[in-house]
Amino acid sequence: MAEVRVPFLLGHAEIAFLFHIERQTSQRWRTAGTLAEPDLIASGNPYWLLSTAMRLDGEGDRIADRERLATYKAGIPHGYDPEDKENLPVIVGIQEAARVLGQNAQTISRWRNRHKIAEADLLVSGSPLWLLETILDDARQRQRTVVASEVAALRAGQRTPQKPRGRRPSAPEASPPRQPPPAAQTFTSDNHSAAAEFLASVLAQGYSVTIKPRR
C-alpha cells in the first residue's frame, strides 16, 4: 500500500519555530496582516501552507532558519507543498471528524487517547489533523456510521469559522444613579457641628460646595 502523502502545514507554533520568534509574534503578524490569511481553518484553528509562510522569508528582518526548515520537513517524511490552497486535500480536525462520525468532540478525543480511531496524519501546533479519507477509511474498517451530509459539506469547502481569541470585552458597568443635590442650608456660628456634617455629606456625593456669607 502506498504511503499517504500529507501537505506541509504550519500553525503559529511552527511559524515561530521557523523564524526564531515567539508564538505571540506570529499571532501579531496575523493580526497586522503581515502574515496572510490562513489557507485552512480546521476545528476553528488557523493553518498555513509552507509556501505561504515562506513568503515572509527575507521580508524586512524576517529570516527563515534553513536548519529548522529541514528539521520541520524531516518530521513529515511523506510531506509535500501544494503551493496553493486550492490544491489542498480535505483536512479535518477533531470537531470536523466528530460531525462526520455523528459524535461530539469529547468522544473523538477519547477515541484518540484510547487508539480507537486512526492516528492523526499531522500534529500541528499541538492539534491533530486527519485527511478526510483517513477518517472515512477508518470508519469503514470499524463499521462506524458516517454522516454523508457532513462529508459533502466538507468536500464543498464549508468550514466552521476561526474561534475567537482572548476574552470577550465586558460591557461597561452602569454608573449608579446620582442623588439629587441637597437643598441649600444656612448655618450660624453656633452650628459648627451641623455645618461640618452637611459639608461632608455634600462632598461625599460628588458635589462641590459654595459658601456665601450672609449679613
C-alpha positions in Angstrom: 0.0 0.0 0.0 1.4 3.4 -1.0 2.3 5.8 1.8 -0.2 8.6 2.3 1.2 12.0 1.3 0.2 14.9 3.5 0.7 18.6 2.9 3.2 20.7 4.9 1.0 22.8 7.2 2.1 25.2 9.8 0.4 26.8 12.8 1.6 29.6 14.9 4.0 27.3 16.8 5.7 26.1 13.7 6.0 29.6 12.2 7.5 30.8 15.5 10.0 27.8 15.4 10.9 28.5 11.7 11.5 32.3 12.2 13.1 32.2 15.7 10.2 34.3 17.2 7.7 33.9 20.0 4.3 32.4 19.2 2.7 35.6 20.1 4.7 37.4 17.5 3.3 35.1 14.8 -0.1 35.9 16.1 0.6 39.6 15.9 1.8 39.2 12.3 -1.6 37.7 11.5 -3.5 40.5 13.2 -1.4 43.1 11.5 -1.8 41.5 8.1 1.9 40.7 7.7 1.0 37.0 7.7 -1.5 36.1 5.0 -4.9 34.8 5.8 -4.9 31.1 6.7 -5.0 28.5 3.9 -7.0 26.2 6.2 -9.3 26.5 9.2 -9.8 23.2 11.0 -11.6 22.9 14.3 -11.5 26.7 14.5 -7.7 26.9 14.3 -5.7 28.6 11.5 -3.1 26.8 9.4 -0.8 27.9 6.6 0.9 26.2 3.7 4.6 26.1 3.9 4.8 28.2 0.7 2.5 30.8 2.3 4.7 31.1 5.4 7.9 31.3 3.4 6.7 34.4 1.6 7.8 36.2 4.8 11.4 35.0 4.4 13.6 37.9 3.6 10.9 40.4 4.2 12.4 43.1 6.4 14.3 41.3 9.2 12.3 38.1 8.9 14.6 35.2 8.1 13.6 31.6 8.0 16.1 29.3 9.6 17.2 26.7 6.9 18.2 24.1 9.5 14.9 24.4 11.3 13.1 24.2 7.9 14.9 21.0 7.2 14.0 19.7 10.7 10.4 20.5 10.2 10.3 18.7 6.8 12.1 15.7 8.2 9.3 15.4 10.8 6.8 14.8 7.9 8.6 12.2 5.8 5.8 12.0 3.1 5.0 15.7 3.2 4.7 17.9 0.2 3.8 21.5 -0.5 0.7 22.0 -2.7 1.8 25.7 -3.1 -1.9 26.7 -3.5 -4.7 26.1 -1.1 -7.0 25.2 -4.0 -4.9 22.0 -4.3 -5.2 21.1 -0.6 -6.9 17.8 0.1 -9.8 17.9 2.6 -8.3 18.0 6.1 -10.2 17.8 9.3 -9.6 18.4 13.0 -11.4 16.9 15.9 -14.5 19.0 15.5 -15.0 18.1 11.8 -14.2 14.4 12.5 -16.9 14.4 15.2 -19.5 15.8 12.8 -18.6 13.3 10.1 -18.9 10.4 12.6 -22.0 11.7 14.3 -20.3 12.1 17.6 -19.1 15.0 19.8 -15.6 16.3 20.1 -15.1 14.8 23.5 -15.8 11.3 22.1 -13.3 11.8 19.3 -10.6 12.9 21.8 -11.4 9.9 24.0 -11.2 7.5 21.0 -7.9 9.1 20.0 -6.4 8.7 23.5 -7.5 5.0 23.5 -6.3 4.4 20.0 -9.8 3.7 18.7 -9.5 6.0 15.7 -6.8 6.3 13.1 -3.6 8.0 14.1 -3.6 11.7 13.0 -1.9 12.3 9.7 -0.4 15.6 11.1 0.1 17.2 14.5 0.3 20.9 14.0 0.7 23.3 16.9 -0.4 20.5 19.2 -3.6 19.8 17.4 -4.3 16.6 15.5 -5.3 16.8 11.8 -6.5 14.0 9.5 -7.1 13.7 5.8 -10.8 13.2 5.4 -10.1 10.0 3.5 -8.2 8.7 6.6 -11.3 9.2 8.8 -13.6 7.6 6.2 -11.4 4.6 5.7 -11.1 4.1 9.4 -14.8 4.3 9.8 -15.4 1.7 7.2 -12.9 -0.7 8.9 -14.5 -0.2 12.2 -18.0 -0.3 10.7 -18.9 3.1 12.1 -21.7 5.3 10.8 -20.7 8.2 8.6 -22.9 11.3 8.2 -23.0 11.8 4.4 -24.2 15.4 4.5 -21.3 16.4 6.7 -18.8 14.7 4.3 -20.5 16.5 1.4 -20.3 19.9 3.2 -16.6 19.4 3.9 -15.9 18.5 0.3 -17.8 21.6 -0.7 -15.5 23.7 1.4 -17.9 24.5 4.2 -16.0 25.2 7.4 -16.6 26.4 10.9 -15.0 30.0 11.3 -12.0 30.5 13.4 -12.7 30.6 17.1 -12.3 34.0 18.8 -9.1 34.6 20.8 -8.8 36.3 24.1 -11.5 37.4 26.5 -14.7 39.0 25.3 -14.9 42.7 26.0 -17.2 43.2 29.0 -20.0 45.7 28.9 -19.2 48.9 30.8 -20.7 48.9 34.3 -23.6 51.3 34.6 -23.0 54.2 36.9 -25.3 54.2 39.9 -28.0 56.9 39.7 -26.8 60.1 41.3 -28.8 61.5 44.1 -30.4 65.0 43.6 -28.3 67.8 45.2 -29.4 68.7 48.7 -31.2 72.0 49.3 -29.2 75.0 50.3 -28.9 75.5 54.1 -27.9 78.3 56.3 -25.8 77.9 59.4 -24.8 80.3 62.1 -21.6 80.4 64.2 -23.3 78.3 66.8 -23.9 75.4 64.3 -20.3 74.2 63.7 -21.0 70.5 64.0 -24.1 70.6 61.8 -22.3 72.7 59.2 -19.4 70.2 59.1 -21.7 67.2 58.7 -23.7 68.9 55.9 -20.5 69.8 54.1 -19.0 66.3 54.4 -22.3 64.8 53.1 -22.5 67.0 50.1 -18.8 66.4 49.1 -19.2 62.7 49.5 -22.0 62.7 46.9 -19.6 64.3 44.4 -20.9 67.8 44.5 -19.0 71.0 45.1 -19.9 73.5 47.8 -20.1 77.3 47.6 -20.2 79.1 50.9 -21.8 82.5 50.8 -21.7 84.8 53.9 -24.9 86.4 54.9 -25.1 89.7 56.8 
